[in-house]
Amino acid sequence: MSNCELPANEARILLTHILEKHYQLPRSALLSRDDMSLSEPAFQEWESLVSRRVLGEPIAYILGKKGFHNIELEVGPGVLIPRPETELLVEIALDEITKLNKHTRVLDLGTGSGAIALSIASAAPQASLIATDQSTKALAIAKQNAQCLNLLDQVQFLLGSWYAALTEPSQFDVIISNPPYIAHQDPHLTQGDLRFEPVSALTDYGSGLSCLEIIIAQVNQYLKPGGLIAVEHGFDQSEAVLGLMKLADLIDVQAHLDLAGYYRVTSGRKRL
Ligand SMILES: C[S@@+](CC[C@H](N)C(=O)[O-])C[C@H]1O[C@@H](n2cnc3c(N)ncnc32)[C@H](O)[C@@H]1O
């Protein structure tokens, strides 16, 4: 490993994967078995994983999985890799569910891998959820994740654009969304991990605000009186999203800081 082209932490993650897969050994074997040599098939796979990473492929796609909040999710090229900052949305929803202290109906718009909906379902058995996406690939991965986590009874998956995915008139206690919010011209779209993720999960192909505008402008129709909406957005979009929520006549509108100190989530409530 010492002459590997990757940073040490990434090489350790990939080698742990090889040890688990080929030898059923835990991560601690990196130290306890550091004199061990790899078999030919294990060595070939190690070299292939390293070259994929050297070409820039995200580690989560190489391993096919990613930890998020309290669960582990299958991820692949058809779906956004869940980010740690999105756990803030999960925490806000879980706080609300705890306060309501009853059966709670939650809508997750643009579910991707199912990250938000499935971590809420896993932590709050009293919640039932609808998770939507317009990508059939994403929904297939989300359903597969729900099956692996044994949460298919609690989460229903619907295909379609934002609220149009709903098959019957419905109102929810909580609506959560992490929609695409990167502006089409943003150079980050052609850098790092983002180059490998689905473009339609990252950008609205416009200013970055158009999906947030649609979701917030129509939210009163889909929230119960007093119900909560919380959305994730870019670090420089907080003022604009606060404005959209006020324009939609929501009350108790608040910006929430992520762990890095940026306002990355905004929430509001429908009037009683
Ligand atoms: C930023 S990703 C978020 C994925 C997941 N919720 C997460 O936090 O990891 C945005 C998701 O919205 C979906 N999406 C994009 N446009 C949509 C639309 N018009 N209606 C529903 N979902 C849409 C994308 O397919 C993608 O899965």
The ligand as an SDF file (V2000), in Angstrom:
LIG
                    3D

 27 29  0  0  0  0  0  0  0  0999 V2000
  -30.0340   16.6490   -4.7650 C   0  0  0  0  0  0  0  0  0  0  0  0
  -30.7730   15.1000   -5.1940 S   0  0  0  0  0  0  0  0  0  0  0  0
  -31.3140   14.5720   -3.5710 C   0  0  0  0  0  0  0  0  0  0  0  0
  -31.4160   13.0870   -3.4100 C   0  0  0  0  0  0  0  0  0  0  0  0
  -31.7030   12.6400   -1.9670 C   0  0  0  0  0  0  0  0  0  0  0  0
  -32.9260   13.2260   -1.4620 N   0  0  0  0  0  0  0  0  0  0  0  0
  -30.5560   13.0160   -1.0620 C   0  0  0  0  0  0  0  0  0  0  0  0
  -30.7000   13.9760   -0.2870 O   0  0  0  0  0  0  0  0  0  0  0  0
  -29.5090   12.3460   -1.1170 O   0  0  0  0  0  0  0  0  0  0  0  0
  -32.2670   15.6440   -5.9630 C   0  0  0  0  0  0  0  0  0  0  0  0
  -33.2210   14.5560   -6.3960 C   0  0  0  0  0  0  0  0  0  0  0  0
  -34.3670   15.1900   -6.9790 O   0  0  0  0  0  0  0  0  0  0  0  0
  -34.7580   14.4440   -8.1130 C   0  0  0  0  0  0  0  0  0  0  0  0
  -35.5050   15.3530   -9.0150 N   0  0  0  0  0  0  0  0  0  0  0  0
  -35.0140   16.2340   -9.9140 C   0  0  0  0  0  0  0  0  0  0  0  0
  -36.0290   16.8670  -10.5220 N   0  0  0  0  0  0  0  0  0  0  0  0
  -37.1810   16.3640  -10.0090 C   0  0  0  0  0  0  0  0  0  0  0  0
  -38.5660   16.6070  -10.2510 C   0  0  0  0  0  0  0  0  0  0  0  0
  -38.9760   17.5140  -11.1350 N   0  0  0  0  0  0  0  0  0  0  0  0
  -39.4550   15.8990   -9.5270 N   0  0  0  0  0  0  0  0  0  0  0  0
  -39.0630   14.9850   -8.6160 C   0  0  0  0  0  0  0  0  0  0  0  0
  -37.7590   14.7070   -8.3490 N   0  0  0  0  0  0  0  0  0  0  0  0
  -36.8420   15.3820   -9.0410 C   0  0  0  0  0  0  0  0  0  0  0  0
  -33.4740   13.9230   -8.7150 C   0  0  0  0  0  0  0  0  0  0  0  0
  -33.7140   12.8080   -9.5530 O   0  0  0  0  0  0  0  0  0  0  0  0
  -32.6730   13.5990   -7.4360 C   0  0  0  0  0  0  0  0  0  0  0  0
  -32.8870   12.2800   -7.0280 O   0  0  0  0  0  0  0  0  0  0  0  0
  1  2  1  0
  2  3  1  0
  2 10  1  0
  3  4  1  0
  4  5  1  0
  5  6  1  0
  5  7  1  0
  7  8  2  0
  7  9  1  0
 10 11  1  0
 11 12  1  0
 11 26  1  0
 12 13  1  0
 13 14  1  0
 13 24  1  0
 14 15  1  0
 14 23  1  0
 15 16  2  0
 16 17  1  0
 17 18  1  0
 17 23  2  0
 18 19  1  0
 18 20  2  0
 20 21  1  0
 21 22  2  0
 22 23  1  0
 24 25  1  0
 24 26  1  0
 26 27  1  0
M  CHG  2   2   1   9  -1
M  END
$$$$
